[in-house]
């Protein structure tokens, strides 16, 4: 058996299949979109950009309770997504 034949007969290493650097095409392997609850920095205070955008969206939606100045990044992101969805964006 040649080396070429051996390579085609081998089963892929699961680590290679799940690695987005090796196999970036799979939707399950995307590291661009994560649930905010899984963010490493999700517990940190929301960014200035998040605060500004959330404030604008909450004003446009006439939902003053959607904006709270002490939100963390994860919660701000979820509220932004919710307001965008409700506005049809």
Wavefront OBJ file of the C-alpha trace (Angstrom):
o trace
v 0.000 0.000 0.000
v 1.391 3.412 -0.961
v 1.506 6.427 1.351
v -1.212 8.086 -0.733
v -3.551 5.134 -0.169
v -2.943 5.231 3.573
v -3.826 8.936 3.771
v -7.163 8.498 2.022
v -8.074 5.540 4.254
v -7.438 7.359 7.512
v -10.294 8.797 9.515
v -10.076 12.530 10.132
v -8.883 13.582 13.539
v -11.927 15.087 15.352
v -9.764 18.003 16.470
v -9.003 18.808 12.832
v -12.650 18.641 11.795
v -13.769 20.953 14.606
v -10.901 23.406 14.154
v -12.207 26.452 12.199
v -8.649 27.260 11.081
v -8.455 23.899 9.331
v -12.114 23.519 8.321
v -13.638 27.037 8.272
v -16.646 26.207 6.079
v -18.841 24.437 8.624
v -21.560 26.552 10.235
v -21.031 24.746 13.538
v -17.376 25.721 13.444
v -17.957 29.455 13.111
v -16.307 31.409 15.860
v -17.682 34.735 14.643
v -21.117 34.390 16.217
v -21.355 33.420 19.857
v -24.163 33.579 22.339
v -23.509 36.636 24.535
v -23.882 34.404 27.598
v -20.746 32.559 26.425
v -18.585 35.668 25.972
v -15.470 35.677 28.125
v -15.860 39.435 28.656
v -19.664 39.448 28.769
v -19.709 40.395 32.436
v -17.713 43.587 31.822
v -19.525 46.931 31.554
v -21.051 47.636 28.146
v -18.919 49.619 25.750
v -19.552 53.244 24.871
v -20.716 52.199 21.419
v -23.190 49.724 22.903
v -24.501 52.334 25.330
v -24.990 54.894 22.568
v -26.685 52.453 20.200
v -28.893 50.967 22.906
v -29.928 54.442 24.049
v -30.827 55.414 20.460
v -32.780 52.198 19.836
v -34.658 52.475 23.123
v -35.646 56.068 22.314
v -36.808 55.083 18.825
v -38.842 52.219 20.295
v -40.281 54.475 23.014
v -39.028 51.899 25.528
v -37.097 53.831 28.158
v -36.731 50.694 30.293
v -34.596 48.975 27.626
v -31.679 51.264 28.409
v -29.968 50.984 31.768
v -26.538 52.600 32.214
v -25.126 49.765 34.351
v -25.690 46.855 31.934
v -22.892 44.457 31.101
v -21.761 43.725 27.538
v -23.769 40.522 27.207
v -27.052 41.986 28.414
v -26.594 45.129 26.299
v -26.024 42.972 23.225
v -29.172 40.938 23.898
v -31.260 44.075 24.344
v -29.840 45.631 21.177
v -30.687 42.472 19.226
v -34.198 42.405 20.692
v -34.887 46.064 19.853
v -33.497 45.625 16.331
v -35.713 42.592 15.785
v -38.771 44.414 17.079
v -38.005 47.329 14.728
v -37.580 44.947 11.787
v -33.896 45.673 11.244
l 1 2 3 4 5 6 7 8 9 10 11 12 13 14 15 16 17 18 19 20 21 22 23 24 25 26 27 28 29 30 31 32 33 34 35 36 37 38 39 40 41 42 43 44 45 46 47 48 49 50 51 52 53 54 55 56 57 58 59 60 61 62 63 64 65 66 67 68 69 70 71 72 73 74 75 76 77 78 79 80 81 82 83 84 85 86 87 88 89
